[in-house]
Amino acid sequence: MTLAFERNGSLCVEGVSLADIAARFGTPCYVYSRAALTQAYLSYTDTLRAHGLIDRAMVCYAIKANSNLAVLNVFARLGAGFDIVSGGELARVLAAGGSPDKIVFSGVGKKPAEITEALKVGIHCFNIESASELTTLNEVAARLECIAKISLRVNPDVDAKTHPYISTGLKSSKFGVAYTEARAIYRHAASLENIKVVGIDCHIGSQILDPAPAAEAVDKLLALVDALAEDGIVIEHIDVGGGMGITYRSDEIAPSTAEYLAPTLAKLASRKEKLIFEPGRSLVGNAGLLLTRVDVLKHGIDKNFAIVDAAMNDLMRPAMYDAWHEIVKVQSTPVGADDTPLQKRTYEIVGPVCESGDWLGHDRNLALNEGDLLAILSAGAYGMAMASNYNTRPRAVEVMIDGCDAHLIRQRENAAQLFALESLLP
Ligand SMILES: *Cc1c(COP(=O)(O)O)cnc(C)c1O
């Protein structure tokens, strides 16, 4: 939320004004801050260091939250590992300079071709989500004459108390294996020739603001680790997943990384296993914003609409999860087009896409002129990563601010590129 601050009447990110960014790169434009990405990552490593756990911990950024190569590269340079969910994400991490031996591969439906690629580069661990997947992995590893290291994603059946679409740790979830079945699946895994059991993992949901469910999940994992030891199965690492929430609106205060992790780490301090963390949103969410321009103002009878040049295809979270993003003006414009003082009105902030669900903010009290720039805050996570080309809209440009420099890290697509892979009938 605090990424942009005002200087000389315009919002800035680090040393660059957003008005300058819009003039140089156009809108809609995702803007990220290298300093904010770095700070978020260091909040994890600093917390682990403070608990004396840094030497046996690995922070694996869950790249589905924002997989731009420059973002991945910032984390790779800081020494991060990566949590991937597809062969495409594996290729991205490698292209961005990530180390294969710090990659964990999650996901419920890994294809043999994706498994093959991951085995060839020697990733750290496959986070297995079903008994069937274990069989496939064993077969692929046998064909390649190698050993696949695995962790089992166990469903601890704790309620993360978050949006149902981003709650993943309940019994009813498609993710992971049931807690009560885990021990048997581990025994089966241990019997497979080309599989080596190395870990246990869980991931109970996303945008979690209460530290208690994560600690509760760890308790359950530890009980299982101890039961497995009785079966002669040694768990080398415990992966507690991601899920830490961020502040989207000022009346919803997220705990700091230190506060969120404290109860979890307290349970792990006396153990000997290595630890893995898979934060996504909390590393990138508040390190990015979406810059957009007001194209049309429509003052209606029931409602006022501000039609901006960003839309649901650029930022899907409001349409998909009913998510709330703070929307602020980039420059203060005291007067309207007719030189009279500009009044605040209540606006629906919407995009130009042909869907009633295409909204970015409801009931926002703003004094607007056509042509004004708006910043949609906390848009660094699950923003560009979920963007589509619906309505044949080129996706937004992405820019990374580093001090006083603004780097273009993804060009805007053009229409011809959008249909370049299509063909007419003969
Ligand atoms: C999405 C995901 C994460 C990251 O979740 P955040 O809420 O963004 O921190 C971590 N691990 C797995 C397995 C995931 O699917």
The ligand as an ORCA input file, in Angstrom:
! r2SCAN-3c Opt
* xyz 0 1
  C       0.138    -20.328     -4.781
  C       1.038    -21.158     -3.975
  C       1.963    -20.567     -3.105
  C       2.027    -19.078     -2.889
  O       0.889    -18.600     -2.241
  P       0.807    -17.071     -1.768
  O      -0.496    -16.970     -1.119
  O       0.882    -16.238     -3.004
  O       1.943    -16.822     -0.841
  C       2.824    -21.388     -2.426
  N       2.778    -22.740     -2.570
  C       1.904    -23.346     -3.393
  C       1.906    -24.812     -3.505
  C       1.005    -22.574     -4.115
  O       0.119    -23.177     -4.915
*
